[in-house]
Amino acid sequence: MSSSNAAAAVQAGTASGGRASGTEIENEIGQKGEGTFSTVLTCRLADGRMAAVKRMKSLFRSWEQVNSLREVQALRRLNPHPNIIQLYDVKYDPASRRLDLICELMDMNIYERIKNRKHHLPEALVKIYIYQLCKSLDHMHRNGIFHRDVKPENILIKDDVLKLADFGSCRGIYSKPPFTEYISTRWYRPPECLLTDGRYSFKMDMWSVGCVFFEVSTLYPLFPGQNELDQISKIHDVIGTPSAELLAKMQTGSNHTKHTFEPKAGVGLKHYLPHCSDECIELMEGLLKYDPEERYSARQALKHPYFKEQRDADKRSQRQKEDPLNASTASRRHSGHAAAPASTQQGRRGVLPHVSQKSSQPPKATATSSQNSYYQPSSSSPAKQQKSTVKTNAGAARRRRHGKGPAQPQSISLLANQAKSGPSGFPMTTKGYGPSKSQAAAGGGGGGGGSADSSLPPISFSTKTKRKPKLAKGGKSYNQPGGHLPKLGGIKKGY
């Protein structure tokens, strides 16, 4: 490279706000592609990186003209983003008035990926591509720019990474229409571009995404019209003609000839996509809505159930960046790896979640008599045992009152009854249970000063049968649907 060109390159890097060192073109390897307004070259930079250099065919008079170029402004605003082509530097040579945009080098575009293929791409790979394309457009639209020329040739890939490129046709979302009518490639042009005099919006990008989505899934274009009239006819063959109201709304304020179409029901997208899932077809139909107001935005497309796996992967990646330690644990759990050992869990949480700290089994018998063994005091404190027994008996009383459960409780805590009656070891003589006559004669009465003995017979239960519940209106018992519980005062105390 000559010394004058090197000086110009340094001046260009400094004026563009980029790095002057490392981005100079050291060697032009060859031409990678050519378009209407530019030629793309493969070059090696001074720092050893390979890059794609977009060399404009137009000549520029000054840096002011370069900086006013929409593509330069868009790339500076949108970079960096994982799905937007990265701009390394802007090189302008005042002597030759040549402008070079130095960008990262990708492997191929989507058209080259599907060209001459005999078998469909895996749907999982198609899903990854379209998800990244929607992310790039969502980023663009949120930054107030829409592309206007989304097509397979402008979508670049490297391995499984997709990046949107060629922003020469972009416009601001908040610019007032009408825009240029003959924008975008005809096959990917939406109906509002074909039927109006440039009255379209950023939703035109989403129509183009739907067309690209179909082409990547089937390996052939969806609407390959020969001219504008043939283009709109092919659209109607697939998705049908619009209603008269929609057509009138789209052409409001347009100077075009008012179009009328014979009603036609399209064959539908599913006819061409027998190998695709229902969610895939549903998303594609949402992107190819005739009415731009009903058409999916990029944000709505990203939230579609079709992209659930990709959204989950993004969340895991974000957690990994924020907290690598916890994210790695969650990732192992998600991938089906074994959980941590029980000892580790116990040390971290104090106790395993499935192990109860309180045993639900009754205390083991310690007395020799099998009849008295269940009534031996447990090792817990008297206050806790009394509280537990009171709650149990209260619940049993409620169940008996409403006709549920046994007529009498099946176990009475001896220690709780001691708290009621004293140290005799027997409950007070109330309905249902009390000391037997032989025990009373032996001095074991409720107010006596004797102590409980393990040889005493078990506490006797009353043989009184359960009282039937009263019937509510309509002959239903209170514990049946439609019955009404009586007031507490209506039930005799001690029942």
TORKOLMI-585983 format. One line per field, with one value per residue (C-alpha): residue in three letters; z, y, x. Coordinates in Angstrom, 1 decimal. Layout:
<nodes>
r	ALA:...
zz	Z:...
yy	Y:...
xx	X:...
</nodes>
This chain:
<nodes>
r	MET:SER:SER:SER:ASN:ALA:ALA:ALA:ALA:VAL:GLN:ALA:GLY:THR:ALA:SER:GLY:GLY:ARG:ALA:SER:GLY:THR:GLU:ILE:GLU:ASN:GLU:ILE:GLY:GLN:LYS:GLY:GLU:GLY:THR:PHE:SER:THR:VAL:LEU:THR:CYS:ARG:LEU:ALA:ASP:GLY:ARG:MET:ALA:ALA:VAL:LYS:ARG:MET:LYS:SER:LEU:PHE:ARG:SER:TRP:GLU:GLN:VAL:ASN:SER:LEU:ARG:GLU:VAL:GLN:ALA:LEU:ARG:ARG:LEU:ASN:PRO:HIS:PRO:ASN:ILE:ILE:GLN:LEU:TYR:ASP:VAL:LYS:TYR:ASP:PRO:ALA:SER:ARG:ARG:LEU:ASP:LEU:ILE:CYS:GLU:LEU:MET:ASP:MET:ASN:ILE:TYR:GLU:ARG:ILE:LYS:ASN:ARG:LYS:HIS:HIS:LEU:PRO:GLU:ALA:LEU:VAL:LYS:ILE:TYR:ILE:TYR:GLN:LEU:CYS:LYS:SER:LEU:ASP:HIS:MET:HIS:ARG:ASN:GLY:ILE:PHE:HIS:ARG:ASP:VAL:LYS:PRO:GLU:ASN:ILE:LEU:ILE:LYS:ASP:ASP:VAL:LEU:LYS:LEU:ALA:ASP:PHE:GLY:SER:CYS:ARG:GLY:ILE:TYR:SER:LYS:PRO:PRO:PHE:THR:GLU:TYR:ILE:SER:THR:ARG:TRP:TYR:ARG:PRO:PRO:GLU:CYS:LEU:LEU:THR:ASP:GLY:ARG:TYR:SER:PHE:LYS:MET:ASP:MET:TRP:SER:VAL:GLY:CYS:VAL:PHE:PHE:GLU:VAL:SER:THR:LEU:TYR:PRO:LEU:PHE:PRO:GLY:GLN:ASN:GLU:LEU:ASP:GLN:ILE:SER:LYS:ILE:HIS:ASP:VAL:ILE:GLY:THR:PRO:SER:ALA:GLU:LEU:LEU:ALA:LYS:MET:GLN:THR:GLY:SER:ASN:HIS:THR:LYS:HIS:THR:PHE:GLU:PRO:LYS:ALA:GLY:VAL:GLY:LEU:LYS:HIS:TYR:LEU:PRO:HIS:CYS:SER:ASP:GLU:CYS:ILE:GLU:LEU:MET:GLU:GLY:LEU:LEU:LYS:TYR:ASP:PRO:GLU:GLU:ARG:TYR:SER:ALA:ARG:GLN:ALA:LEU:LYS:HIS:PRO:TYR:PHE:LYS:GLU:GLN:ARG:ASP:ALA:ASP:LYS:ARG:SER:GLN:ARG:GLN:LYS:GLU:ASP:PRO:LEU:ASN:ALA:SER:THR:ALA:SER:ARG:ARG:HIS:SER:GLY:HIS:ALA:ALA:ALA:PRO:ALA:SER:THR:GLN:GLN:GLY:ARG:ARG:GLY:VAL:LEU:PRO:HIS:VAL:SER:GLN:LYS:SER:SER:GLN:PRO:PRO:LYS:ALA:THR:ALA:THR:SER:SER:GLN:ASN:SER:TYR:TYR:GLN:PRO:SER:SER:SER:SER:PRO:ALA:LYS:GLN:GLN:LYS:SER:THR:VAL:LYS:THR:ASN:ALA:GLY:ALA:ALA:ARG:ARG:ARG:ARG:HIS:GLY:LYS:GLY:PRO:ALA:GLN:PRO:GLN:SER:ILE:SER:LEU:LEU:ALA:ASN:GLN:ALA:LYS:SER:GLY:PRO:SER:GLY:PHE:PRO:MET:THR:THR:LYS:GLY:TYR:GLY:PRO:SER:LYS:SER:GLN:ALA:ALA:ALA:GLY:GLY:GLY:GLY:GLY:GLY:GLY:GLY:SER:ALA:ASP:SER:SER:LEU:PRO:PRO:ILE:SER:PHE:SER:THR:LYS:THR:LYS:ARG:LYS:PRO:LYS:LEU:ALA:LYS:GLY:GLY:LYS:SER:TYR:ASN:GLN:PRO:GLY:GLY:HIS:LEU:PRO:LYS:LEU:GLY:GLY:ILE:LYS:LYS:GLY:TYR
zz	0.0:-0.9:1.7:0.5:0.9:4.4:5.5:4.2:6.0:9.3:8.7:8.0:11.1:13.3:11.7:11.9:15.6:15.0:15.8:13.4:14.1:13.2:10.8:7.8:4.8:4.4:1.5:-0.8:-1.2:-3.7:-4.5:-2.4:-4.0:-5.9:-5.7:-7.4:-5.3:-3.9:-4.2:-1.3:-1.0:1.3:2.9:5.6:8.1:9.5:12.9:11.1:11.1:8.1:7.2:4.5:2.9:1.3:-1.3:-2.5:-6.2:-5.7:-5.1:-2.1:-2.0:1.8:5.2:5.8:2.9:4.3:7.8:6.3:4.6:6.1:6.2:8.1:10.6:11.0:11.6:14.2:16.0:16.0:16.8:18.8:18.6:18.2:15.2:13.4:11.2:13.1:11.7:12.4:10.7:8.0:5.6:3.3:0.9:0.0:-3.0:-4.7:-3.0:-2.3:0.7:2.4:5.2:7.0:8.6:10.1:7.7:7.6:5.8:3.5:3.1:3.6:-0.1:-0.6:2.4:0.8:-2.9:-4.7:-1.6:-2.1:1.4:3.8:6.6:10.1:11.6:14.7:12.7:10.8:14.2:15.3:12.2:12.2:16.0:15.4:12.4:14.6:17.3:14.8:13.5:17.0:17.9:14.7:15.2:18.9:17.7:15.3:12.0:9.6:7.0:3.9:2.0:4.1:1.8:1.9:0.2:3.0:5.8:6.6:8.6:10.2:11.8:13.6:14.1:11.9:11.2:9.2:6.8:4.0:5.5:2.4:2.0:5.7:6.8:10.1:11.6:12.4:8.9:7.3:4.2:1.3:0.9:-2.2:-4.0:-5.7:-2.5:-1.5:-3.9:-5.5:-4.2:-0.6:-1.0:1.1:-0.4:1.0:-1.1:-4.2:-3.8:-2.5:-3.5:-0.8:2.3:4.3:7.7:9.6:9.4:5.8:7.4:9.1:5.8:4.4:7.4:6.7:3.0:4.1:6.7:4.1:1.7:4.3:5.2:1.7:-0.3:-2.9:-2.8:-1.8:-4.1:-7.2:-9.2:-12.7:-12.3:-9.8:-11.1:-11.1:-7.6:-6.1:-7.9:-6.4:-2.9:-3.4:-4.6:-1.3:1.4:-0.5:-1.5:1.1:2.1:0.5:3.8:4.2:0.6:1.0:4.2:2.6:-0.4:1.6:0.5:-2.3:-5.8:-7.3:-9.4:-7.1:-7.3:-7.2:-7.0:-7.4:-4.1:-3.9:-1.0:-0.9:-0.6:2.7:3.8:5.3:1.8:1.1:4.5:5.3:7.0:9.4:12.9:13.6:15.7:12.7:10.4:12.9:13.3:9.5:9.1:11.7:9.8:6.5:7.5:4.6:7.0:8.4:11.6:12.3:11.3:14.0:15.1:15.8:19.6:19.2:17.0:19.6:22.3:20.1:21.6:18.6:20.1:23.7:23.7:22.3:25.0:27.7:26.4:26.4:30.0:31.0:29.2:30.9:34.3:33.5:32.8:35.9:38.4:36.8:40.0:40.5:36.7:36.3:39.0:37.3:34.0:35.3:36.8:33.5:31.5:33.7:35.8:39.1:42.1:44.9:47.5:50.5:52.8:50.7:50.6:54.3:55.0:52.8:53.9:57.4:56.6:53.5:52.4:52.3:55.8:58.6:61.8:63.9:63.8:63.0:64.6:68.2:70.9:71.4:74.2:77.4:79.8:80.0:79.7:76.1:77.1:79.0:76.6:74.4:77.4:78.6:78.8:75.8:76.1:75.1:77.7:79.4:78.1:74.5:74.9:76.6:73.8:71.1:72.8:73.3:69.6:68.7:71.0:69.7:66.1:67.0:68.8:65.7:63.5:65.8:65.9:62.1:61.8:60.7:62.5:65.4:68.2:70.8:70.6:70.3:72.6:75.5:76.7:80.3:80.9:79.6:81.8:84.8:84.1:84.4:87.4:89.4:90.2:90.6:87.1:86.0:84.4:86.2:86.2:83.1:80.5:78.6:80.8:84.4:87.1:87.6:90.8:92.0:91.4:93.2:96.2:96.3:96.7:93.2:93.0:91.1:94.1:95.9:96.6:95.3:92.3:89.1:89.0:85.9:87.1:86.9:84.3:81.3:81.2:80.3:77.5:77.4:75.2:74.4:70.7:68.4:68.1:64.6:63.2:62.9:59.4:57.7:55.4:52.5:54.6:54.2:57.0:58.0:56.7:53.2:50.4:50.8:54.6:57.0:60.2:63.4:65.7:68.3:71.1:69.6:70.4:73.9:75.9:76.4:73.3
yy	0.0:3.5:6.0:8.4:5.7:4.8:8.4:8.6:5.4:6.9:10.1:8.1:6.0:9.0:11.0:8.2:7.6:4.2:2.8:4.1:1.3:-2.3:-1.7:-0.7:-3.0:-4.9:-7.2:-7.6:-11.3:-11.3:-10.3:-12.0:-10.5:-7.6:-5.6:-2.6:0.0:-1.8:-4.5:-6.8:-7.8:-10.2:-8.6:-9.1:-6.2:-5.0:-6.7:-10.1:-10.3:-11.3:-8.8:-8.0:-4.6:-3.1:-0.7:1.8:2.4:6.0:8.7:11.0:14.6:15.0:13.5:15.3:13.4:10.1:10.8:11.6:8.2:6.2:3.0:4.5:6.1:2.9:0.7:3.1:3.3:-0.5:-1.8:-3.8:-6.5:-10.2:-10.4:-7.2:-7.3:-5.7:-2.5:-2.3:1.0:3.5:4.4:7.4:8.4:12.1:11.7:9.0:9.9:6.2:4.9:1.5:0.0:-2.6:-5.2:-8.7:-11.6:-14.2:-17.6:-17.2:-15.8:-17.7:-18.0:-19.8:-22.0:-23.4:-23.2:-26.6:-28.5:-31.6:-32.1:-29.6:-28.1:-29.5:-27.5:-27.0:-25.1:-23.1:-22.1:-20.9:-18.8:-17.2:-16.5:-14.6:-12.7:-11.6:-10.5:-8.3:-6.7:-6.1:-4.3:-2.2:-1.3:-0.4:2.0:3.7:2.1:-0.4:-2.2:-2.3:-4.9:-8.1:-11.0:-14.2:-12.4:-9.8:-12.4:-13.7:-16.8:-18.3:-21.7:-21.3:-17.5:-15.3:-11.5:-9.0:-6.9:-4.3:-1.3:0.9:1.0:1.6:4.5:6.0:4.5:8.0:9.4:10.4:8.5:8.2:6.4:5.1:2.6:0.4:-0.5:-4.1:-7.0:-7.8:-11.3:-10.1:-7.0:-6.8:-5.9:-2.4:-1.7:-3.1:-1.5:2.0:4.8:4.2:4.2:1.4:1.1:-1.0:-4.0:-4.5:-6.0:-8.7:-9.7:-10.2:-12.3:-14.5:-14.9:-15.8:-18.2:-20.0:-20.1:-21.5:-24.2:-25.3:-24.3:-22.3:-18.8:-18.3:-15.5:-15.5:-12.9:-11.9:-8.3:-6.4:-7.7:-11.3:-10.7:-9.6:-12.5:-15.1:-13.6:-14.0:-17.6:-18.5:-16.3:-15.1:-11.7:-9.0:-7.7:-4.6:-2.7:-3.7:-2.8:0.6:1.3:0.4:2.7:5.7:8.7:6.8:8.2:4.7:3.3:1.8:-2.0:-4.5:-8.2:-11.1:-12.9:-15.8:-18.2:-19.0:-22.6:-21.7:-22.1:-25.6:-26.9:-26.2:-27.2:-30.8:-31.4:-28.4:-28.3:-26.5:-23.8:-23.1:-22.6:-20.5:-18.2:-17.9:-17.1:-14.3:-12.8:-12.9:-11.2:-9.1:-6.3:-4.7:-3.8:-7.4:-8.6:-9.7:-7.3:-8.6:-8.5:-10.5:-13.0:-13.5:-14.3:-16.9:-20.5:-21.7:-20.0:-21.2:-23.3:-20.3:-18.0:-20.5:-20.8:-17.0:-16.8:-19.4:-17.6:-14.3:-16.0:-17.5:-14.0:-12.5:-15.3:-18.0:-20.3:-20.6:-20.6:-23.6:-25.5:-24.7:-25.7:-29.2:-29.6:-28.6:-31.0:-34.0:-34.4:-36.0:-33.8:-33.2:-35.9:-36.0:-35.0:-31.9:-31.0:-31.6:-29.4:-26.7:-26.7:-28.2:-31.1:-33.0:-31.7:-35.2:-36.1:-34.9:-33.6:-34.9:-38.6:-39.3:-42.8:-43.3:-43.8:-47.4:-49.3:-49.7:-51.3:-55.1:-54.9:-54.8:-53.0:-50.2:-49.9:-47.2:-44.9:-44.6:-41.0:-40.1:-38.4:-35.0:-32.4:-32.5:-29.0:-30.0:-33.3:-31.6:-29.0:-31.7:-33.8:-30.9:-30.1:-33.8:-34.1:-30.8:-32.0:-35.4:-33.6:-31.5:-34.6:-36.5:-33.4:-33.4:-37.1:-37.9:-40.1:-42.5:-42.0:-41.7:-40.9:-44.1:-42.8:-40.5:-39.0:-39.9:-37.1:-34.5:-35.9:-35.7:-32.0:-31.8:-34.1:-34.0:-36.6:-39.6:-40.8:-40.8:-38.2:-36.6:-38.6:-37.2:-38.7:-41.5:-42.4:-42.5:-44.9:-48.2:-49.0:-51.2:-48.5:-45.9:-48.3:-48.7:-44.9:-43.9:-41.2:-38.1:-35.9:-38.5:-38.2:-41.5:-42.0:-43.9:-47.5:-49.5:-52.5:-50.7:-51.7:-49.5:-46.6:-47.8:-46.1:-45.4:-47.6:-44.8:-44.9:-41.9:-39.6:-39.1:-35.6:-33.5:-33.1:-29.7:-28.5:-30.9:-34.0:-33.5:-34.0:-31.1:-32.8:-33.3:-30.7:-28.4:-28.9:-25.9:-26.3:-25.4:-22.8:-24.0:-23.3:-25.9:-28.7:-30.1:-29.6:-32.7:-34.4
xx	0.0:1.4:2.3:-0.5:-3.1:-1.7:-1.9:-5.5:-6.3:-5.0:-6.9:-10.1:-9.8:-9.3:-12.1:-14.6:-14.0:-12.5:-9.1:-6.5:-4.1:-4.9:-7.7:-5.6:-6.0:-2.8:-3.7:-6.7:-7.3:-10.1:-13.7:-16.4:-19.5:-20.9:-24.1:-25.8:-24.0:-20.9:-18.4:-17.4:-13.7:-12.0:-9.0:-6.4:-5.9:-2.7:-3.4:-3.8:-7.6:-9.6:-12.3:-14.9:-14.5:-17.6:-16.2:-18.8:-19.1:-20.2:-17.6:-17.8:-16.7:-16.1:-16.3:-19.6:-21.1:-19.7:-21.1:-24.5:-24.7:-27.6:-25.7:-22.8:-25.2:-27.2:-24.2:-22.8:-26.1:-26.8:-23.3:-22.5:-25.2:-24.7:-27.0:-25.9:-22.8:-20.0:-18.4:-14.7:-13.9:-14.8:-12.0:-12.3:-9.6:-10.0:-7.6:-9.5:-12.8:-13.3:-15.2:-14.6:-16.6:-14.5:-16.7:-16.3:-16.0:-18.8:-18.8:-21.8:-25.3:-28.6:-29.1:-25.7:-26.6:-29.8:-28.8:-28.6:-29.7:-31.8:-33.0:-34.6:-32.6:-33.4:-36.3:-34.2:-31.6:-34.2:-35.6:-32.2:-31.8:-35.2:-35.0:-31.7:-33.1:-36.1:-33.7:-31.7:-34.9:-36.2:-33.0:-33.3:-36.9:-36.3:-33.6:-35.9:-34.6:-36.2:-34.2:-36.5:-34.4:-34.5:-33.7:-31.5:-28.6:-28.4:-28.5:-25.1:-24.2:-21.1:-21.6:-24.9:-24.6:-26.7:-26.2:-28.1:-26.1:-26.5:-28.2:-28.0:-31.8:-32.7:-35.0:-36.1:-39.3:-40.6:-40.1:-43.3:-44.5:-44.7:-41.4:-39.8:-42.1:-39.6:-37.7:-36.9:-36.5:-39.9:-40.2:-40.0:-42.1:-45.3:-48.8:-48.7:-45.7:-47.4:-50.8:-49.9:-47.6:-45.0:-47.3:-45.7:-44.0:-41.5:-44.0:-42.7:-39.6:-41.7:-43.4:-39.9:-39.0:-42.0:-40.9:-37.3:-38.7:-40.7:-37.7:-35.3:-37.9:-38.8:-35.6:-37.7:-39.2:-42.8:-43.9:-41.6:-43.5:-42.4:-43.7:-45.8:-49.1:-47.9:-46.5:-49.8:-51.5:-49.2:-49.8:-53.6:-53.1:-51.6:-53.3:-56.4:-57.7:-58.3:-61.7:-63.0:-62.7:-59.1:-58.3:-59.9:-58.0:-54.7:-55.3:-56.5:-54.5:-52.8:-52.7:-52.5:-55.3:-57.9:-57.5:-60.4:-59.9:-62.3:-62.7:-60.4:-59.6:-55.9:-54.7:-52.9:-49.3:-49.9:-50.4:-46.7:-45.3:-46.3:-43.0:-43.2:-44.8:-48.1:-46.3:-44.0:-46.9:-48.8:-45.8:-45.3:-49.0:-48.7:-45.7:-47.6:-50.8:-52.2:-53.1:-49.8:-51.6:-52.4:-48.9:-46.5:-43.9:-40.4:-41.1:-44.3:-42.6:-39.8:-42.5:-44.2:-44.2:-42.2:-39.1:-39.5:-36.3:-34.3:-35.7:-34.8:-31.3:-31.0:-32.1:-29.5:-26.8:-27.8:-27.7:-24.3:-23.0:-24.5:-23.7:-21.4:-21.4:-25.2:-25.8:-23.6:-25.4:-28.8:-27.4:-26.4:-29.8:-31.5:-29.3:-30.4:-27.2:-27.5:-28.3:-25.8:-25.3:-27.6:-24.9:-24.2:-27.8:-28.2:-25.2:-26.5:-30.2:-29.9:-32.2:-33.4:-36.8:-38.3:-37.3:-39.6:-38.0:-40.9:-41.8:-45.5:-45.3:-46.5:-43.9:-42.7:-44.2:-42.1:-44.5:-45.0:-48.7:-49.8:-53.0:-51.3:-48.3:-49.9:-50.6:-47.1:-45.8:-43.6:-40.2:-41.6:-42.4:-45.8:-46.7:-46.2:-48.0:-50.9:-51.2:-51.1:-53.7:-56.1:-55.9:-56.4:-59.5:-60.9:-60.7:-62.2:-65.1:-65.8:-65.8:-68.2:-70.5:-70.9:-71.3:-67.7:-65.2:-65.6:-68.0:-65.3:-61.6:-59.5:-56.7:-56.4:-53.1:-52.7:-50.3:-52.8:-55.6:-53.2:-53.0:-56.8:-57.4:-54.2:-51.5:-53.9:-53.2:-56.8:-59.0:-61.9:-65.1:-66.8:-69.0:-67.3:-64.4:-63.2:-61.9:-63.6:-65.4:-62.6:-60.1:-62.3:-62.6:-58.9:-58.5:-57.8:-60.5:-60.3:-59.3:-57.1:-53.5:-52.4:-50.0:-50.5:-49.4:-48.4:-50.4:-53.7:-56.2:-56.5:-58.9:-62.4:-64.3:-68.0:-70.1:-72.5:-73.4:-72.9:-75.9:-77.2:-76.8:-79.8:-81.2:-81.3:-84.0:-84.7:-83.7:-79.9:-77.5:-75.3:-72.2:-73.7:-73.7:-76.7:-76.9:-76.3:-74.4:-76.4:-75.1:-72.6:-75.2:-77.6:-75.2:-75.2:-72.0:-70.0:-71.2
</nodes>
